Amino acid sequence: MKHSSVTDDLISRYISGEIKPEEQHVLLGWLNESPENEKQLFVLKDIYEGAAKERLFNEAQTSEGWEQLQHHWINHKKQNASTRHHKTIQWITQIGKYAAVLLIGVSSTIACFHFFAQQTPQQKVDILTYSTTTDKGERATVTLPDGSIVRLNACSSLSYQSNYGEDNRDVIFSGEAFFDIRTNPEMPFAVKTSGLNIKAYGTAFNVKSYVDEDVVETTLVNGRVIIENQATNQIITLEPNQVIAIPVTTASKPKNGHTNLASNKQPAIKTLPKNTLNQEAVLRKNVKTEEFTSWKDDKWIVKSESLESLAKKIERRYDVSIHIEDEASKKYIFSGTLRNYPLEQVLDIIRLNAPIQYVISGKTIRIKEEKQLKKQYQQLIQSE
């Protein structure tokens, strides 16, 4: 309860900065009568400090508004309003000036709030793009905002926008990656690459979409994947342990057959031929998915792969350039399991399984068929 000399009008003049010196003493006396009085004054101060809302400004202008402020205090004091002691007239004057600044020109302030309230919804929040790229000899792991994990192989690029997870879970991708995606039935995860939308619903899958290769290969480990051709709207659904290879056409391949995605150069543009999913895609069922995903682990599985194809993987893995100097050598087929061996050891294992020789010069490797060694191989085969 207020002291008889402390009226609503007196407190209003204090807040507006119009209080007289003798009235300050009266207000201070009332303040010292009870901790509740002190709490009330500080709560009213807090309300005015939060007066950056049109509603509070409107309330502060009328006697009805004063009653509403009192109502704010009644509700607020139940929320453990902190107790403050030993306040001085200097403190009261300082707060009074602060409140006065808030209340001067209320009408014009409200007009400003109307203006900004109308403008704010029209303002666009800047959308940022986050990207990760790997060069030859590099691999990387990216954790997306929803907890999904993407493991990038060498010479790969992944990008997504800052609004990821709000109204979409889309990523732009090139290269090779293993995706381990969190389940969200209402918002599928989508990989956009080479004219394809690869949508996943709580899924583990591998995508290989290099700009210097002529197919996009998707391997489903578990879950469900739907692949949509953006050009024709054709759709195919993959089941676990299936691999699909979809041909693409390349508008402009790099001259050396390799692209450094970590550079600022634009990669070659790849598009899907019409009716790709119906006529030209190759679907394999009941595969051992480890053969397509082992690149991310310590062991590296090679299954019926030509030296020409294997050479591309070695280039990316070890950051080298390989030149196979004759057509015969390109066609030798290899199967087996390699570990994280040094480069020369990998080349020696290849040499033990095919009649070739290699020369290393810096980061360049030249491979060609060894005629004498080939003759020995043929003699061994005939003797068996």
N, C-alpha and C positions, 0 to 999 in steps of 0.2 A: 504494500500500500504506500502511496506517495505521501510526503509531508504536505500539510494543508497549503503551504506556500508554493509548493512545486506542482504547477499545473501542466497540462498537456501543451498549453501555449508556450510555457517557459522552456520545456524540453525542445519544442519545435524551433524556438528562437536560438537555442543553443546549437541545434543541428544545422540551422541555416547560417550560423555565424553572426547573428544579430544580438546575442546575449550581452547584457551590460555587466560591468565588473562586479557591482554589488549583487547581481543575480547569480553570478558564478559562485559566490560564497554560499548562497542559499542552496544551489544545486550540489555543491561539494558537501554541505552538511547532510543533505538527503542521501548522498552517495555513501557517506560513512555510517549512516544509521543501520544499514543492513546489507549483508553480502548479496541478498536477493536484488537489492537496488543496483548494486554494482554489476551483477550478472545481466540485469535487464538492459542497462546502458550499453554494455559491451556487445550484447546480442544485437541491439538496434544499430550499433556501429557496424557490426559484421554484415547486417542486412544492407546497410547503405554502401558498404564496400563492394557488395555483390550487385550493386544497382546498375550493372551493365546490361540489364534486361528491361525492355520497355514496360513490362508489367510492374516492376518495382518503381520505376519512375512515375507511372500513372498513380500508383498507390500513394506515393509520397506527396502528391499535390493537394489532396483533399482531406477533410476531416474523416471521411469514410476510410480513406487510405491510412490515416493514423490508426484507426481501429483495426485495420487489417495487419498493420505492422505489429500492433500489440498481440494479435492472434498468432503471428509468426513467432513472437517471443514465447508465448505460452507453449506452443508445440516444440520449440527449439530447446527450452530449458529442460525438457525430459531427456535430452541427448547429451547429458554430462557436459553442460557448458562450463568451461574452465574458470576457476576463481582467480581473480586478480586483486591485489592489495596495494595500499600505500600510493594512491594516485595523487598527483599534484595539480594545482590550478594551471600550471604550465602545460601539463599533459592534456587537460580538458580543452584549453585554448587551441592547442595544436590539432586535436581531433575535430574541434568545432570548425576550424579553417578548412580541414579536409572535407568535412561534410558540406560546407558551404560551396566548395569548388564543384562538388557533385551536383548540387541543386541549382547553381546559377545557370540561367538560360535553359530550364527544363524543356520548354516548348521546342526550342531549336534542336535540342538533343534528341527528343522523340522523333522529330522530323528526320534526323540523320539515321536513326534506327530503322525507320520505315524504308528509307532509301536502301540501306545495306541489306535489310531483310529481303527486299525485292531483287537485289543484285546477286546475293550469295548463291541461290540455287542455279544461276546461270553460269557460274564460274566453273571451269573444268579443272579437275585435279590432274597434274602432270603424271603421265604413266611412263615409268622408267623401264628399260630393257636390261636384263642381266644376262651375260653371256660367259660361257666357259669354252675354251678351245684347247686342243692338245696338238702338239707338233709330232714329228717322227721321234720315236723312242720315248714318248710320254704316254702316261695314262692318268686318269683323274676320276675322283668320285664326287658327285654333286648330290647334296641333300636338298630337295625342293621344300617349299614352305609347308606342305601338307605332310611331310615326313617321308614321302616317296624318295627312293634312292636310284640314281642313275650312275652307272660305271662306264666311263668313256674309254674307248680304245684309242690308239694313236691316230693322228690326223683326223680328229673329229671335232664337231662344233655343236653346242647346245645353247639355246637361248629361250628365255621366257620373260613375261612382263610382270610388273609389280602388282598388278591386280590378279595374279594367278591365285586361284582358289576362291575368288569372290563370285564370278559368274562363269568361269571356265578354268580348265586345267590343261591348257594347250602349251606345247613346246615346239620350237622349230629345230630340226635336227639334220645333221649330215655326218656321215662317217659310220662308225660302228659303236653300239652301246648295248649294255644289258640293263633293262628297266625292271625294278622291283617296286610295284605301284600299290599304294594304299587304297583300300576299298572305299568307294563313294558311289552308291547306286544312282544318286541323283545328279552326279556330275562326273561323267566318264573322263578318263585321262586320254589326251589325243596327241599323237606324234605326227607332225606335218613334215613330209619329206618327199621330194621328187614327184609331186602331183598326187600323193597318197595321203589320206587321213587314216591313221592306225589308232583305233579307239580300244582302250583297255578298261576292264571293270575288275579291279583288284587282281592283279595279274603279274606274272614274271615272264618276260619275253626278251628276245634278242632281235635287234634290227641292224642290218648291214646295208648302208646306202652311200657308198663312196662315189664321188664324182668321176672317178676314172674307171668305174666298172659299169657294166651294162645291165645289171639287174638290181632290184631291191629285194633283199632276202629277209624274211621274218620267221623266227622260230619261236613257237609257243611252248613254254615249260609247264605252266599251270594257269588256271583261270580261263578267261575268254577274251578273244581279240576279234574285232570286226574291222575289215580293211575296205575302205571306200575309195574308188577312183574318182577324183574330183572332176575329171574331164567328162566322164560318161555316167557318173553316179552309180556305177556297178558296185556291188557289195559281195564280199565273201567272208564267211565266218571260219576262223581257225579253231581247232580243238587241240588239247594238250598232245604233245609229241608229234606235232605236224610242222612242216616247213613249207613255205611257199616262196618261189622265186618269180618276181614279176619284172619283165623286160622294160627298159626305159630307153629313150633316145637322148643323145647328148648334143645340145646345140653348138657347144664350143668346148672341146677338150683342151687341157693344158698341153703345150707342145711336148713337154718331157713325160707326159702321162701321169704326172703327180701334182697334187695341189697342197700347198701349205695353208691350212685353214686358219692358222694363227696370224697370217698376214692380213693386210687390208685389201687384198685383191679379191674381187668378186669370183666365187666359184662358178664352174660351168653350169649352164642351165640344163636341167634334165626334165623331160616330160614323158608321160605315158602314151604309147600308141593307143589308138581307139580299139575298143573291145579286148583290151589286154586280159582282163580277168576271165573272160570266156574262152579265148582262143589261144593265147600264148603263155599264160602263166603255168608254171610247173609246180604241182602240189605233191609233196611226199608225206606219207603217213607212217606212223609207228617207228619214228626215227629215235636214235639215242641222242637226245638234245645236248648231251655233254660234248659231243663232237663239234657243235656249233657255238658253244659258250665257254669252252675251256681256255680261250685266250685270256680270260680274266683271272685265271687261277695259276698255280705254280706249274701245273702240267699242261702241255700244249698238244692236243690230239690232232693228228693228220690222217685223213682217210681218203685214199684213192685220189690224191691231188697231184696235178701236173706240176713240174718244176716251174713253169711259167707262172702259175697261180701261187705257188708256195713262195716264189721270189718276192712277190708283192707284199706278202705278210712279213717276210724277213726284213724288207726295206723299212716298213713302218715300225716294226718292233725294235730294230737295232739302229735306226737313223743312218741308213746307208743307201747307196744307189747300186743296183745290180743290172749288169748288161749281159744277156745270154746271146752269144755270138753266132749260134747256128740253130736252125729249126729243129734238128733232131734232139738236141738237149732239152728244148722247151717241152717236149712231149713225154719225157720220162715221168713215170707215175710213182708216188711215194705214199706209204702208210706207216704209221707208228706213233709213238708218244715221245715228245721232247720235253725236257725240263727247262728251267731257266738257265740254260747253259750259256757260256760265252759264245760269241759269234763264230769264232774259228772252230769250236767244237761242233757246233751245228753244221757248219759247212763240211767238216770231216765226216760226220755221220751221213750226210747226203752223198758224199764222194764214195763211201763204202757201199752204197746201194745203187750206184749208177756210174758208168764209165765216163766221168767228167774230171776236169781239173779246174782250179780256180786260182786267181791272182788278186790279192788285196793291195790297193794303193790308196792310202788315206781312207776316205769314206766311199770309195768306188771299188766294186767287185766285178771282175770279169770272169765269166764261166763259158767254157766250151767243151765240146766232146773230145775225149782223149782216144785217138785212133788205136794205139797199141793196147790200151786198157780195154777198149771195146772188143778187140780180137780175143783177148784173154777171157772176157765174160762169155763170148760166144762159144769158145772151146769148152768152158766149164759146163755150159748148158747142154752141149752136145754129148759130153762124156756122161752126163747123168741119164 
